[in-house]
Amino acid sequence: MGGLKGKEVLVTGGLGFIGSNLSIELVKAGAKVTIVDNMLPRQGGNLFNIKDIEDQVKVNFSDVRNQLSMNHLVKGKDFIFHLAGQVNHVDSMRNPIQDLDINCRGTLVLLEALRQYNRSAKVIFAGTRGEYGATVKLPVDEDHPTNPKGIYAVTNLTAEKMVLVYDDIYGIKGACLRITNTYGPRHQMAHDEYGVFNWFIRKAIDDDVIPVFGDGRILRDFLYVDDLVECMLMMTENEDVYGKVFNVGTGRPVSFIEIARKIVEIAGTGRVEFTEFTRERKEVEPGDYYADITRIRNTLGWEPKTSLEEGIRKTVDYYRRYKKEYW
Ligand SMILES: NC(=O)c1ccc[n+]([C@@H]2O[C@H](COP(=O)([O-])OP(=O)(O)OC[C@H]3O[C@@H](n4cnc5c(N)ncnc54)[C@H](O)[C@@H]3O)[C@@H](O)[C@H]2O)c1
């Protein structure tokens, strides 16, 4: 990514799972990285995530809802990766006002900072496949209806629309991703309320029971984090991405039961058991999903490269080495 050398990049939520993996690659590409993160409890913020680059990035412990901080932080930036968010689906129903406040007001505060202080920065927003809700057609392309299930998905869809409105009205270039379930190193492992794939891996490493809800046949599209990061970096080199929405996934459906069995096989520990859905889970479960990635493939020439087996192996290896930082 030669184009990122010397560029000023702000990563909101950069101490979390995707943000830290992204920041590491941005640093390798020669970008000058600033991270803003408020270390929201029960989410993925973890200083260990950036251990390898801690001397090469600036970290600002602030909140994206803080207008004064954001006004200061956007100045002089070439790219903003907006990944700070309330990401817990279950918490979004228990505490919907917080979800609304972080995901919508936080995004608007960032956009207002840009409108006033830096209209030439380009924004890449990390939204979710959850914006589609229960699917009526598979694979899901970007024209599929959006019927969010759960407040987290509603606030992501709203934040996405805000980015597109600021692109349209103020010319602040914004590209929006609808990201599928992503797994890999540097994800929180403390609880099972988001990031089910990583939770299965924790259970396997602990030689414990992997609980698969229902009959385990629901289909998902699981993306390895390095592939997502590569896609995000490629976005910075393409002017055709702005004002648009893109699915990011593998396009390859896999069931929860297949995932759980593969993890046990590769880890060599753990066992799979079926269990009833909890009521909280059932309420926000949208059913089968896998992405049609034609648009992003045609626009960027991006393809996910990591096989499920390789992704699981790398993830298991990472957590076996650094378990104490995440358990
Ligand atoms: N992980 C996935 O599978 C996935 C899928 C689709 C979309 N996304 C989106 O990608 C983004 C990053 O997700 P992640 O999986 O890395 O989650 P994460 O919890 O690991 O990271 C989110 C980070 O944002 C920070 N944060 C939360 N509220 C903040 C605030 N008000 N101000 C500053 N920082 C704040 C947290 O402390 C955390 O470090 C989120 O917006 C999420 O909705 C993730």
The ligand as a MOL file (V3000), in Angstrom:
LIG
                    3D

  0  0  0     0  0            999 V3000
M  V30 BEGIN CTAB
M  V30 COUNTS 44 48 0 0 0
M  V30 BEGIN ATOM
M  V30 1 N -16.2210 -7.8320 14.7780 0
M  V30 2 C -17.1570 -8.0280 13.8830 0
M  V30 3 O -17.4860 -9.1690 13.5390 0
M  V30 4 C -17.8510 -6.8320 13.2530 0
M  V30 5 C -18.7660 -7.0890 12.2320 0
M  V30 6 C -19.4260 -6.0140 11.6540 0
M  V30 7 C -19.1390 -4.7140 12.0590 0
M  V30 8 N -18.2550 -4.4940 13.0630 0 CHG=1
M  V30 9 C -18.0200 -3.0940 13.4790 0
M  V30 10 O -16.6360 -2.8170 13.5100 0
M  V30 11 C -16.3480 -1.8960 14.5620 0
M  V30 12 C -15.2440 -2.4700 15.4390 0
M  V30 13 O -15.6870 -3.6920 16.0180 0
M  V30 14 P -14.7270 -4.6480 16.8450 0
M  V30 15 O -15.1880 -6.0270 16.5860 0
M  V30 16 O -13.3240 -4.2780 16.6100 0 CHG=-1
M  V30 17 O -15.1720 -4.2820 18.3350 0
M  V30 18 P -14.2900 -3.9980 19.6380 0
M  V30 19 O -15.2030 -3.9390 20.8010 0
M  V30 20 O -13.1500 -4.9320 19.7140 0
M  V30 21 O -13.7360 -2.5360 19.3250 0
M  V30 22 C -14.5090 -1.3850 19.4720 0
M  V30 23 C -13.6440 -0.3550 20.1690 0
M  V30 24 O -14.3740 0.8800 20.2270 0
M  V30 25 C -14.1100 1.4690 21.4820 0
M  V30 26 N -15.2130 2.3950 21.7740 0
M  V30 27 C -16.4980 2.0740 22.0640 0
M  V30 28 N -17.2040 3.1880 22.2870 0
M  V30 29 C -16.3540 4.2360 22.1320 0
M  V30 30 C -16.4850 5.6380 22.2290 0
M  V30 31 N -17.6610 6.1770 22.5650 0
M  V30 32 N -15.4190 6.4250 22.0010 0
M  V30 33 C -14.2130 5.8770 21.6900 0
M  V30 34 N -14.0260 4.5380 21.5820 0
M  V30 35 C -15.0830 3.7250 21.8030 0
M  V30 36 C -14.0170 0.2990 22.4550 0
M  V30 37 O -13.3270 0.6460 23.6420 0
M  V30 38 C -13.2840 -0.7310 21.6150 0
M  V30 39 O -11.8890 -0.6630 21.7880 0
M  V30 40 C -17.6550 -1.6720 15.3210 0
M  V30 41 O -18.2210 -0.4630 14.8990 0
M  V30 42 C -18.5160 -2.8390 14.8930 0
M  V30 43 O -19.8900 -2.5030 14.9100 0
M  V30 44 C -17.5990 -5.5360 13.6720 0
M  V30 END ATOM
M  V30 BEGIN BOND
M  V30 1 1 1 2
M  V30 2 2 2 3
M  V30 3 1 2 4
M  V30 4 1 4 5
M  V30 5 2 4 44
M  V30 6 2 5 6
M  V30 7 1 6 7
M  V30 8 2 7 8
M  V30 9 1 8 9
M  V30 10 1 8 44
M  V30 11 1 9 10
M  V30 12 1 9 42
M  V30 13 1 10 11
M  V30 14 1 11 12
M  V30 15 1 11 40
M  V30 16 1 12 13
M  V30 17 1 13 14
M  V30 18 2 14 15
M  V30 19 1 14 16
M  V30 20 1 14 17
M  V30 21 1 17 18
M  V30 22 2 18 19
M  V30 23 1 18 20
M  V30 24 1 18 21
M  V30 25 1 21 22
M  V30 26 1 22 23
M  V30 27 1 23 24
M  V30 28 1 23 38
M  V30 29 1 24 25
M  V30 30 1 25 26
M  V30 31 1 25 36
M  V30 32 1 26 27
M  V30 33 1 26 35
M  V30 34 2 27 28
M  V30 35 1 28 29
M  V30 36 1 29 30
M  V30 37 2 29 35
M  V30 38 1 30 31
M  V30 39 2 30 32
M  V30 40 1 32 33
M  V30 41 2 33 34
M  V30 42 1 34 35
M  V30 43 1 36 37
M  V30 44 1 36 38
M  V30 45 1 38 39
M  V30 46 1 40 41
M  V30 47 1 40 42
M  V30 48 1 42 43
M  V30 END BOND
M  V30 END CTAB
M  END
